[in-house]
Amino acid sequence: MAEISPSPPSLKKAKRAKKEDPLQAADSRRLDSLRWNDSLPNDDPFFFLAGSNEGGFLSLEEIDESEYGFLGGVPEPLGVEKKPEGKKRKRGSGDGNSGDGGSCIVQAEDGEKRGTKKQKKKKKKPRDKKKKKEEGESSDNGEKSEPVEGNAEDALNNDDAKNDIDEGFLIDEDEVYAWKELRLHPLLIKSIRRLGFKEPTPVQKACIPAAAHQGKDVIGAAETGSGKTLAFGLPILQRLLEEREKDARLFQKDPDEKPVEKGFMGGPLRALIVTPTRELALQVSDHLKAAAKLLAIQVIPIVGGMSSEKQERLLKRRPEIIVGTPGRLWELMSAGEQHLVELHSLSFFVLDEADRMIENGHFHELQSIIDMLPMLNVSVEQSSQPTTICKTIPSLQRKKRQTFVFSATIALSDNFRKKLKRGLSTSKSSTSDGISSIEKLSERAGMRPDAAIVDLTNASIVAAKLEESFIECSEEDKEAYLYYLLSVHGQGRTIVFCTSIAALRRVSSMLHILGINSWTLHAQMQQRARLKAIDRFRGNEHGVLVATDVAARGLDIPGIRTVVHYQLPHSAEVYIHRSGRTARASADGCCIALISPSDKAKFFSLCKSLSKESLRQFPVNDVYMPEVMKRLSLARQIDKITRKNSQENAKKSWLLRNAESLELAMEDSGSEEETVNSHKQKKIGSLQLKKLQQELNDHLARPLQSKTFSNRFLAGAGVSPLLQQQLEELSKKNPSGNGSSKENKRPGFLVIGQDCVEPLQALRSSGREVCVSVDRKRETRRLAETWKRKKREEKKRTREQQRKERKKAKEGMK
Ligand SMILES: Nc1ncnc2c1ncn2[C@@H]1O[C@H](COP(=O)(O)OP(=O)(O)OP(=O)(O)O)[C@@H](O)[C@H]1O
């Protein structure tokens, strides 16, 4: 096992490596070859790659003017064989509704009308049903297309609905016996078959019986991507369905009692789910919507950054389940929004990502929301305020409220683990630390001492199929290594996490200049832009998202293969959540931390908190680094000039604006000579920029390869799917079709290239295990000090002994 070196590797190594035979490096790799005889319109065979952009931009309609939703929740069944019709989803096709796991859907105001038309069409063309239904699925986030007319039983009795239900199952009935063992309602089983989940995940297996059948409160801790949303979502739906059926039976017995309004008109609020981020709320809401698809139960998201009026309109429909962020929820509650303050029938209160909720920025609003919840020992009649809407509260809804608290990192602290084992009732609450605050909040929300505690996290807490690694480099070289990762191993979706928005901006600007398509996500962005970024990232199979920790929790996007920690997070919890964006459910994935000398102390303590003794070092092939550094140096120069220009322009326009507002005429303060000079400077600057851009374009037009290769051969890593496709297309072109003469035709041209290897493969094949558990230097120092102390003590003891002996001898002589 090697030891982490005290200083970052020098890039001289890269230069040395340049001289090595690159074929040796490519030896063990699979080589693909492709021939073409086409005549090329340019001397450079790769001219056509310049400026090419992979990935389609999707169009979104105006959020504030339309219904919105986030189809991330329509879950991608993992490890499940789908029937062919269920599989038909395009990847990165540029269609906003066709991303793998769905996408952010915006539905225009006339959604209802369109929805009705679709239904009519369905009857006429039964063969189109499936297709239309899929479309309906991806647009059911809007208020008007909810399939919630009538109750669940009506839905079953309805022939059309029956046909709808029969379609779209991804798995057969006999395959879901593991779910049936959990005694879930038949309609829920049908929903699960549509989602394509063959069996419950361990956390679902553990939570559903306790929450749905024993009516217990639950504290749930399980790894990221383990299906916690349904672990609390299914018990909620189960209880609402059971109560609805019992109510229906009761009403038949007592014809005087009016049934509670159901279906389209909703009813009192039954479940309130609070999440720390808007994206997560939208995602959880869509996940539950998908699970409640056949149940005539309404689920809506209430989040900041969206039109309040629209959300108030949605609330007028009295949805049974609300998923929201503390800020907007409290804003509406404190404004007296009827549906949100009439909480007498609330049966579930859920804190998702509970440990994040107690951090600054959420705590006070959350506390205020919790204080609005009715006391559990007060009877419903006493606690409810008189209302005009809720005339009758069925007796069955008067059961105790259940509280669910979930997170992947709730049990990270040993103390909390111990406390969980001892039980909540015995713990003393204090507001001084976060752990106690979770307890305090849970108790305040009505969590009972006999709550079921489900802790399925292992010592390191990260997802089981996640491969963790690091690259040691200097702070300045982080950009180079990131570019290396994205261009040499740019397979699958990648999230690059930055801790600061300034770093995020710099990284994304560099990637942009270097021709790597990426999107950004941070808290200072408008909500519409945030959703758009996620939507586009989701729609691109090899997309790159540069994000702050706003994307660290909960985001469930299929196909994220790699997470890069460009800057280390502030806590182990955030590291776990960031890394957990990959290797979700049954999939695998890898994360790579870029560690500069100043990150080391943080990195060691992170490894210590996660009980890591060793970690893999990501294998970097140094032959690529000279070219990487060249491109980066050009990109940096371009960035510098562009920044300077835009700063000057901003300054100028600020001056002009202010002068205009003060009705002052702007005069050129400088002399004629100064003006001429400044013009000259500008001209030189723009010429320099053009030159640099051209030079960079020339480099980018060639696939990344080591300097020793001829341009007529591509070899080594770096033949991305995009390049592969472009080469294939070019090779298919008919030479006579473009009117070129025979003399102009190139001779047979051989392209040798290795399939782009994704980081996880590279890590598995040549990642080197490095000891990270202890800072060796510090440990050696500590051992040396202990040894010296022991020596000192030994000497002292010997001296004491000698003194005593001398004394004895003196006394003897007397
Ligand atoms: N029983 C199941 N079988 C297969 N896939 C499932 C199952 N339940 C949920 N999933 C899928 O697993 C993925 C992760 O689920 P979910 O988002 O609920 O995880 P999580 O534990 O809440 O993760 P995080 O801690 O990161 O928020 C989702 O895409 C979901 O659709």
The ligand as a MOL file (V3000), in Angstrom:
LIG
                    3D

  0  0  0     0  0            999 V3000
M  V30 BEGIN CTAB
M  V30 COUNTS 31 33 0 0 0
M  V30 BEGIN ATOM
M  V30 1 N -38.1270 -0.9380 -4.5520 0
M  V30 2 C -37.3990 -0.3130 -5.4420 0
M  V30 3 N -36.7640 -0.9900 -6.4110 0
M  V30 4 C -35.9920 -0.3600 -7.3480 0
M  V30 5 N -35.8230 0.9810 -7.3850 0
M  V30 6 C -36.4380 1.7110 -6.4320 0
M  V30 7 C -37.2490 1.1230 -5.4160 0
M  V30 8 N -37.7210 2.1050 -4.6190 0
M  V30 9 C -37.2270 3.2620 -5.1080 0
M  V30 10 N -36.4610 3.0280 -6.1920 0
M  V30 11 C -35.7270 4.0120 -7.0150 0
M  V30 12 O -34.4920 4.2730 -6.3750 0
M  V30 13 C -34.0880 5.6150 -6.6080 0
M  V30 14 C -33.7070 6.2890 -5.2920 0
M  V30 15 O -34.8470 6.4390 -4.4810 0
M  V30 16 P -34.9980 7.6530 -3.4540 0
M  V30 17 O -34.7940 8.9470 -4.1570 0
M  V30 18 O -36.2370 7.4550 -2.7050 0
M  V30 19 O -33.7150 7.3630 -2.5360 0
M  V30 20 P -33.3120 8.0440 -1.1680 0
M  V30 21 O -32.9440 6.9510 -0.2490 0
M  V30 22 O -34.3610 8.9990 -0.7280 0
M  V30 23 O -31.9890 8.8180 -1.6160 0
M  V30 24 P -31.3160 10.1330 -0.9700 0
M  V30 25 O -30.8630 9.7630 0.4050 0
M  V30 26 O -30.1850 10.4420 -1.8790 0
M  V30 27 O -32.3680 11.1810 -0.9640 0
M  V30 28 C -35.2490 6.3090 -7.2790 0
M  V30 29 O -34.9730 6.4460 -8.6510 0
M  V30 30 C -36.4060 5.3680 -7.0730 0
M  V30 31 O -37.3220 5.4380 -8.1050 0
M  V30 END ATOM
M  V30 BEGIN BOND
M  V30 1 1 1 2
M  V30 2 1 2 3
M  V30 3 2 2 7
M  V30 4 2 3 4
M  V30 5 1 4 5
M  V30 6 2 5 6
M  V30 7 1 6 7
M  V30 8 1 6 10
M  V30 9 1 7 8
M  V30 10 2 8 9
M  V30 11 1 9 10
M  V30 12 1 10 11
M  V30 13 1 11 12
M  V30 14 1 11 30
M  V30 15 1 12 13
M  V30 16 1 13 14
M  V30 17 1 13 28
M  V30 18 1 14 15
M  V30 19 1 15 16
M  V30 20 2 16 17
M  V30 21 1 16 18
M  V30 22 1 16 19
M  V30 23 1 19 20
M  V30 24 2 20 21
M  V30 25 1 20 22
M  V30 26 1 20 23
M  V30 27 1 23 24
M  V30 28 2 24 25
M  V30 29 1 24 26
M  V30 30 1 24 27
M  V30 31 1 28 29
M  V30 32 1 28 30
M  V30 33 1 30 31
M  V30 END BOND
M  V30 END CTAB
M  END
